[in-house]
Amino acid sequence: MSEYRKEHDFLGEQEIPNELYYGIQTARALDNFHITGIPISKEPLFIQAFGYVKKAAAMANRDCGVLEPKIADAICQACDKLIAGEYLDQFVTDMIQGGAGTSVNMNVNEVIANIALEILGHKKGEYTIVHPNNHVNFSQSTNDAYPTAFRLALYKKIDNYISSLEALQESFGRKGLEFNEVLKMGRTQLQDAVPMTLGAEFHGFSTTIKEDIQRLNEAKMLICEINMGATAIGTSINAPEGYPQIVTDHLRNITGIPVVLAEDLIEATCDTGAYVQISSVLKRSAIKISKICNDLRLLSSGPRAGINEINLPRMQPGSSIMPGKVNPVIPEVVNQTAYYVIGSDVTITMAAEAGQLQLNVMEPVIAFSLFSSFTYMENACYTLQQKCIDGITANEEHCKNMVMNSIGIVTSLNPILGYEVAASIAKEALNTGKSIHDITVIERKLITQSKWEEVFSLENLLHPRFINS
């Protein structure tokens, strides 16, 4: 049977099981917020980031001479344990909550305080020695500690997502090289256009992902501006002289993240514009990857009554009633992940707009939406790369046959015959089912067989050059 300690806040007293490192304010949050069922411990980068924030604050308070070095050292040691991933099970507050993240901040403050107490040889709850508010939260408010931790964690989330995009980009790049000599029909508006290579198509997929990697690297620098030392609303109330810059310097040094102090702490405390832009860049990436997945599903459709230019890896039986059916389940799951991200972007947009006056209290749902969206898209990219792209094969002969049977190849005759004549050939081919070759060379004798072979050689179809006579 658990032993209990009594803790109090200005609302009253509550018994807390002795084995727990969190305290009364966290317990109240557990009672109040039953929303997602997802505790903040499910975002370990967030907890690690809070460890960095609280450590930097203790170091800055020590340097400013307002926190006893012995207490500051114990807090730093406790923070190091959080940074190392320990005590995750003690972070129990729901990801979505009221109070602009106060419950998360107090969950962190209480856990660090009680770890520090044990380091100093005291019992949990002996807050006259190390207090969650008076010592761990010294020179801070939820309104600067929470967004700073959020930004540090988000920076690493973005880096992790970029790594997954790089793996996906490289996979498409390898397929681009592998399929470099595979002739196929290009299509616009789902209609035959002109010939191209399958390699060029896959290289295009690689290029478009590379562009989003660049955009993400640019966007993540927006969250390097922090408001530590702003305290409640940006006036730095209760923070000693010089503290904002000192804590920022410590944070930059211990994290390796190039954080800088915002020039206007009032503005920085209420502004969530960086999250809107990062979400937009993530949405852009998700939309483009979803578009690629749509293309993969079309190119592999059939196999006998569709386009069937490529084969996706066969991952699982596709039907409970149709024997032998195999579905493009990996592109499908990535599509659905992208839809989630698009919906989350709307949530972030509305939450950012909903901030009033000197604080945006909706930041927890912004954090939840961005954390989950980056995690899901990272997982989706690795899944797409490993379970789909790496195993794609080409139906080379089928691709070539579709090109030569297509009306679209008549476009290559425009420089020789002119648009009007080429259009009449296309019309006759469509009406009669005859081939472009037979109408042009055999029936109308508009060009010689040798010229046909020059224009429609494999080399010229793969790498077209201008031929006008």
C-alpha positions in Angstrom: 0.0 0.0 0.0 1.3 3.4 -1.0 2.4 5.9 1.6 1.4 9.5 1.0 2.7 13.0 1.5 0.5 16.0 1.8 1.1 18.9 -0.6 -0.8 22.2 -0.8 -1.4 25.0 -3.2 -3.6 28.1 -2.7 -6.6 26.0 -3.6 -6.1 23.6 -0.8 -4.3 20.3 0.2 -4.1 16.9 -1.5 -2.4 13.6 -0.7 0.2 12.5 -3.3 1.6 9.0 -3.3 5.2 9.1 -2.1 6.6 7.2 -5.1 5.5 10.0 -7.5 7.9 12.8 -8.3 5.1 15.1 -9.5 3.0 17.1 -7.1 -0.3 18.7 -6.4 -0.5 20.9 -9.5 0.1 18.0 -11.8 -2.5 16.0 -9.9 -5.0 18.7 -10.5 -4.2 18.7 -14.2 -4.8 14.9 -14.2 -8.2 15.5 -12.8 -9.0 18.4 -15.1 -7.9 17.4 -18.6 -9.1 14.1 -20.1 -8.8 15.1 -23.8 -6.4 13.1 -26.0 -5.3 10.4 -23.5 -1.8 11.2 -24.8 0.5 12.3 -21.9 3.4 14.7 -22.6 5.8 11.7 -21.9 4.9 10.5 -25.4 6.9 13.4 -26.7 10.3 12.7 -25.1 12.0 15.5 -27.1 9.6 17.9 -25.4 10.6 16.7 -21.9 14.3 16.8 -22.9 13.8 20.4 -24.1 12.3 21.4 -20.8 15.3 19.8 -19.1 17.5 22.1 -21.1 15.3 25.2 -20.4 15.3 24.6 -16.6 19.0 23.9 -16.5 19.8 27.0 -18.4 17.6 29.0 -16.1 19.2 27.6 -13.0 22.7 28.4 -14.4 21.6 32.0 -15.3 20.0 32.5 -11.9 23.3 31.3 -10.3 25.3 33.6 -12.5 23.1 36.5 -11.6 23.6 35.8 -7.9 19.9 35.1 -7.1 20.1 31.3 -6.7 22.3 29.6 -4.2 25.0 27.6 -6.2 24.2 24.4 -4.2 20.5 24.6 -5.2 21.3 25.5 -8.7 23.7 22.6 -9.0 21.1 20.1 -7.7 18.5 21.5 -10.2 21.1 21.1 -13.0 21.8 17.5 -12.0 18.1 16.8 -12.0 17.7 18.4 -15.4 20.5 16.3 -16.7 18.5 13.2 -15.8 15.5 14.5 -17.8 17.8 15.3 -20.7 19.1 11.7 -20.6 15.5 10.4 -20.9 14.9 9.4 -17.3 11.7 9.8 -15.3 9.5 9.9 -18.4 6.7 8.1 -16.6 6.4 11.1 -14.3 5.2 13.4 -17.1 1.5 12.6 -17.1 -0.4 15.8 -18.1 -2.5 15.6 -21.3 -1.0 17.1 -24.5 -4.0 19.4 -24.9 -5.0 21.4 -21.9 -6.1 24.8 -20.8 -3.8 27.4 -19.2 -1.4 28.0 -22.0 0.8 25.0 -20.8 0.9 25.9 -17.1 0.2 22.3 -16.2 3.1 21.0 -18.3 5.4 23.6 -16.9 4.4 22.8 -13.3 4.6 19.0 -14.0 8.3 19.7 -15.0 8.9 22.0 -12.1 7.6 19.5 -9.5 9.5 16.6 -10.9 12.8 18.5 -11.1 12.3 19.8 -7.6 11.7 16.4 -6.1 14.7 14.8 -8.0 16.8 17.7 -6.7 15.6 17.2 -3.2 16.7 13.5 -3.3 20.1 14.5 -4.8 20.5 16.8 -1.7 19.5 14.0 0.6 16.0 15.2 1.4 12.5 13.7 0.9 10.1 14.5 -1.8 7.8 17.4 -0.9 10.3 19.2 1.3 9.8 22.3 -0.7 11.3 24.6 1.8 14.7 23.4 0.5 13.9 23.2 -3.3 10.6 24.6 -4.3 8.9 24.0 -7.8 8.0 27.7 -8.1 10.5 29.6 -6.0 13.6 27.7 -7.3 13.0 25.6 -10.4 10.7 28.2 -12.0 12.8 31.2 -10.7 12.9 34.1 -13.2 10.5 32.3 -15.4 6.8 32.0 -16.4 5.0 29.3 -18.3 4.8 32.0 -21.0 8.5 31.9 -21.8 9.5 28.5 -20.5 6.8 26.5 -22.4 7.3 28.2 -25.8 11.0 28.0 -25.6 10.9 24.2 -24.8 8.4 23.8 -27.6 10.7 25.5 -30.0 13.8 23.4 -29.0 11.8 20.2 -29.4 10.3 21.3 -32.7 13.7 22.2 -34.0 14.8 18.5 -33.4 11.5 17.3 -34.8 12.1 19.2 -38.0 15.6 17.7 -38.3 14.3 14.2 -37.8 11.7 14.8 -40.6 14.4 16.2 -42.9 16.4 13.0 -42.4 13.4 10.9 -43.5 12.9 13.2 -46.5 16.5 12.8 -47.4 16.2 9.0 -47.3 13.1 9.2 -49.5 14.7 11.6 -51.9 17.8 9.3 -52.3 15.5 6.3 -53.0 13.7 8.2 -55.8 17.1 9.3 -57.1 18.3 5.7 -57.3 15.2 4.7 -59.1 15.7 7.6 -61.5 19.1 6.2 -62.5 17.8 2.6 -62.6 14.9 3.6 -65.0 17.0 6.1 -67.0 16.6 4.1 -70.3 13.0 3.1 -69.8 10.9 4.8 -72.5 7.3 5.6 -71.5 4.4 7.9 -72.4 4.1 11.2 -70.6 0.6 12.3 -69.7 -1.1 15.6 -69.0 -4.7 15.8 -67.8 -4.6 11.9 -67.7 -4.3 12.0 -71.5 -1.4 10.9 -73.7 1.2 13.7 -74.1 4.7 13.1 -75.4 7.3 10.4 -74.7 9.7 10.6 -71.7 11.7 8.2 -69.6 10.5 6.6 -66.4 13.8 7.7 -65.0 13.0 11.3 -65.6 9.7 10.9 -63.9 11.3 9.4 -60.8 14.1 12.0 -60.9 11.4 14.6 -60.8 10.0 13.1 -57.6 13.5 13.3 -56.1 13.9 16.9 -57.1 10.6 18.1 -55.7 11.4 16.5 -52.3 14.8 18.1 -52.3 13.1 21.5 -52.7 11.0 20.9 -49.6 14.1 19.9 -47.6 15.5 23.3 -48.5 12.3 25.1 -47.4 12.3 23.2 -44.1 15.9 24.2 -43.4 14.9 27.8 -44.0 11.7 27.6 -41.9 13.3 26.0 -38.9 15.5 29.1 -38.3 12.3 31.0 -37.4 12.0 29.0 -34.2 15.5 29.8 -33.1 14.2 33.2 -31.8 13.1 32.7 -28.2 11.6 34.8 -25.4 13.3 33.4 -22.4 13.4 36.1 -19.7 10.2 37.6 -21.0 8.5 36.0 -18.0 4.7 36.7 -17.9 4.0 39.1 -20.8 7.5 40.2 -22.0 8.3 42.9 -19.4 10.8 40.5 -17.6 9.0 41.0 -14.3 10.7 39.0 -11.5 13.9 38.4 -13.6 17.2 39.9 -12.5 19.1 42.3 -14.6 20.9 40.7 -17.6 19.1 37.4 -17.1 17.3 37.1 -20.5 20.6 37.3 -22.5 22.5 35.1 -20.0 19.9 32.3 -20.0 19.8 32.5 -23.8 23.5 32.1 -24.1 23.5 29.1 -21.7 20.7 27.5 -23.7 22.6 27.9 -27.0 25.7 26.4 -25.5 24.1 23.4 -23.8 21.8 22.5 -26.7 23.9 23.3 -29.7 20.8 25.0 -31.3 21.5 28.5 -32.5 18.9 30.2 -30.4 18.8 34.0 -30.1 16.9 36.3 -27.8 14.0 38.1 -29.5 14.5 41.8 -29.9 10.9 42.6 -28.7 9.9 40.3 -25.9 6.4 41.7 -25.7 5.8 40.7 -29.4 7.6 37.4 -29.0 5.5 36.3 -26.1 2.2 36.6 -28.0 3.3 35.8 -31.6 2.8 32.4 -33.0 3.5 33.3 -36.7 6.6 31.0 -36.9 4.4 28.0 -36.1 2.0 29.0 -38.9 4.8 29.2 -41.4 6.4 25.9 -40.3 3.0 24.2 -40.5 2.5 25.6 -44.0 5.9 24.2 -45.1 5.1 20.8 -43.6 1.7 20.9 -45.3 3.4 21.7 -48.6 5.7 18.8 -48.2 2.8 16.4 -47.3 0.7 17.6 -50.3 3.6 17.0 -52.7 4.4 13.5 -51.3 0.7 12.7 -51.5 0.6 13.8 -55.1 3.6 11.4 -55.8 1.7 8.6 -54.1 -1.3 9.3 -56.4 1.0 9.0 -59.4 2.4 5.7 -58.1 -1.1 4.3 -57.7 -2.0 5.4 -61.2 1.2 4.1 -62.8 0.8 0.7 -61.1 -2.9 0.5 -61.8 -4.3 -2.7 -63.3 -2.3 -4.8 -63.5 -4.1 -5.9 -66.8 -6.8 -3.3 -67.1 -4.8 -0.2 -66.0 -1.6 1.7 -66.9 0.7 -1.0 -65.4 3.9 0.8 -66.2 5.4 -0.1 -62.8 5.0 -2.8 -60.2 4.8 -1.8 -56.5 6.0 -4.4 -54.0 3.2 -6.8 -53.1 2.7 -6.2 -49.4 -0.5 -8.1 -48.5 -3.7 -9.6 -50.0 -5.9 -6.8 -51.1 -9.4 -8.2 -50.7 -11.5 -10.5 -48.5 -13.6 -11.5 -51.5 -11.5 -11.0 -54.7 -8.7 -13.7 -54.9 -5.3 -12.5 -56.1 -6.1 -8.8 -55.7 -3.2 -6.7 -54.4 -3.7 -3.1 -53.4 -1.2 -0.1 -53.3 -1.5 0.0 -49.5 1.7 1.9 -48.8 0.9 4.9 -51.0 -2.6 4.8 -49.6 -1.5 5.0 -46.0 0.8 7.9 -46.9 -2.1 9.7 -48.6 -4.1 9.4 -45.4 -1.2 10.7 -43.3 -1.0 13.8 -45.6 -4.7 14.4 -45.1 -4.1 14.4 -41.3 -1.4 17.0 -41.7 -3.6 19.2 -43.9 -6.3 19.1 -41.2 -3.8 19.9 -38.5 -2.6 22.9 -40.4 -6.2 24.3 -40.2 -6.1 23.7 -36.4 -2.8 25.5 -36.1 -4.1 28.4 -38.2 -7.2 28.8 -36.0 -5.2 28.5 -32.8 -2.7 31.0 -33.9 -5.4 33.5 -34.8 -7.1 32.9 -31.4 -4.4 34.5 -29.3 -5.7 37.6 -27.5 -3.6 40.5 -26.3 -0.3 39.6 -24.6 -0.5 35.7 -24.8 -1.7 33.0 -27.1 -3.2 30.4 -24.7 -3.9 28.0 -27.5 -0.2 27.0 -27.8 -0.7 23.5 -26.4 -2.9 22.4 -29.3 -0.4 24.0 -31.7 2.3 21.9 -30.1 0.3 18.8 -30.2 -0.6 19.3 -33.9 2.9 20.1 -35.0 4.5 17.3 -32.9 2.0 14.7 -34.2 2.2 15.9 -37.8 6.0 15.8 -38.0 6.1 12.4 -36.3 3.4 10.9 -38.6 5.0 12.3 -41.7 8.5 11.1 -40.7 7.0 7.6 -40.2 5.2 7.8 -43.5 8.3 8.8 -45.4 10.4 5.9 -44.0 7.5 3.5 -44.7 7.1 4.8 -48.3 10.8 4.5 -48.9 11.5 1.1 -47.3 8.2 -0.7 -48.2 7.5 0.8 -51.6 10.0 2.9 -53.5 13.1 0.7 -53.0 11.2 -2.3 -54.4 9.5 -0.7 -57.5 10.2 -2.4 -60.8 9.4 -1.3 -64.3 7.5 -3.1 -67.1 9.8 -1.8 -69.7 8.5 -3.6 -72.8 4.9 -2.6 -71.9 5.9 1.0 -71.5 7.6 1.1 -74.9 4.6 -0.5 -76.6 2.3 2.0 -75.2 4.5 4.8 -76.5 4.6 3.4 -80.1 0.8 2.8 -80.1 0.0 6.3 -78.8 -1.4 9.1 -80.8 0.8 11.4 -78.8 4.0 10.6 -80.8 2.6 12.6 -83.7 3.8 15.7 -81.9 7.4 14.8 -82.9 6.3 15.3 -86.5 5.2 19.0 -86.0 8.6 20.5 -87.1 8.6 18.5 -90.3 4.9 18.4 -91.3 3.4 21.3 -89.4 0.7 21.3 -86.8 -2.3 21.1 -89.2 -1.1 18.1 -91.1 0.0 16.4 -87.8 -3.5 17.1 -86.4 -5.1 15.5 -89.4 -3.0 12.4 -89.0 -3.9 12.2 -85.3 -7.6 12.6 -86.1 -7.5 9.8 -88.7 -5.6 7.5 -86.3 -8.2 8.1 -83.6 -11.1 7.5 -86.0 -9.8 4.4 -87.7 -7.5 2.8 -85.1 -4.6 2.9 -87.6 -1.1 3.6 -86.4 0.6 7.0 -86.8 3.4 5.2 -88.7 1.1 3.5 -91.2 -0.8 6.7 -92.0 2.3 8.9 -92.3 4.8 6.6 -94.0 2.8 4.0 -95.9 -0.5 5.6 -96.9 0.2 9.3 -97.2 4.0 8.9 -97.9 4.7 12.2 -96.1 8.1 11.1 -94.8 10.4 8.2 -95.7 10.9 5.1 -93.5 14.4 6.2 -92.8 13.3 9.6 -91.6 10.6 7.9 -89.4 13.4 5.7 -87.9 15.5 8.8 -87.3 12.7 10.7 -85.6 11.4 7.7 -83.6 14.7 6.0 -82.7 15.0 5.0 -79.1 17.8 7.5 -78.6 15.7 10.4 -80.0 12.6 9.4 -78.0 14.7 9.2 -74.8 16.7 12.3 -75.5 14.8 14.3 -78.2 16.6 16.7 -80.5 15.1 19.1 -83.0 14.5 17.6 -86.4 12.7 19.7 -89.0 13.5 18.1 -92.3 
